């Protein structure tokens, strides 16, 4: 019986560690990424810095080239953020699946007759 108990404890510990790693990865995927450019007319962090009237006035004075560049930079940055978040989700799912195997073995050991 002690040998079986140590196996169950080992499997349960492995599961708990992998579950924690999976949870951390999932949290990292949800964590907001708010680092953005300093002078964007599109990025929300820049838009809300001043008064609405000032923003509208600045917006009207910018040219098409400025907006195309600003938009392209925002699209690229958002793609970087999405790629990082997808990587965290993928890792979380793989680790959670691996952990579930340890959990299944622990449960099987607990319900197996002596």
ABEGO torsion letter per residue (X at the ends): XAAAAAAAAAAAAAAAAAAAAAAAAAAAAABBBABBBAABAABAAAAAABBAAAAAAAAAABBAAAAAAAAAAAAAAAAAAAAAAAAAAAAAAAAAAAAAAAAAAAAAAAABBX
